[in-house]
């Protein structure tokens, strides 16, 4: 991933031309709040309604690109978005077809090591996504350094890709990322020819910001200012839903 450009702060995005853009959205921290555990994030009637209206307004040029699995994306959105990429791009659904990477054989070793770690540290939680495994320590913050050290050692020993996050560390099958997922969507109808716009909050979204820019589009950073390849910023999730509602237009 190229190094993000530095920005002291960014302006919010204008109201974009819905007839020209393709919209790509991260899940946690963008469409949904970051919660203590992954399963605590649930469907929300307002969010689901906005996504359904957006899909119509954009003529299908809407996709979610998330670290979540496709099944988790569908659970949280009530199946409102047809096109989606899960596990940081390692699985991707478009036109009803799902394309998925082959899981790295070393993931079993990583899952076992993460579970051993969590057993002796109350609050730590292991998430097995099939193509990756995540160790959440939001409820065990005193063990953050130990979790990161374990993940780094496992990555060095197995060749799995180390993926950091907000109070979580993840080891995943090497390969696709959010940027390559966005690029793949943009090569096919109905996305092809549109201007890609990616909304994301963390470092895993930088690949997608860079990919959008390479295709003539833009990135929108969600959250506090930081160094980023995005060109616009929205402060929090409430601002996101307000902006998306305006883009989607009034309910029919």
Secondary structure, DSSP 8 states (H G I E B T S, - for coil): -------S---------TTTEEEEE-TBTTTB---SSGGG----HHHHHHHHHHHHHTTT-EEEE-SS-HHHHHHHHTT--SEEEEGGGTEEEETTEEEE----TTHHHHHHHHHHHHHTSTT-EEEE-SSEEEEE-TT-GGGHHHHHHHHHHHHHHH--EEEEETTEEEEE-SS--HHHHHHHHHTSTTTTTSEEEEEE-SGGGHHHHHHHHHTT-EEEEESS--S-S-SEEE-SHHHHHHHHHHHH-S--
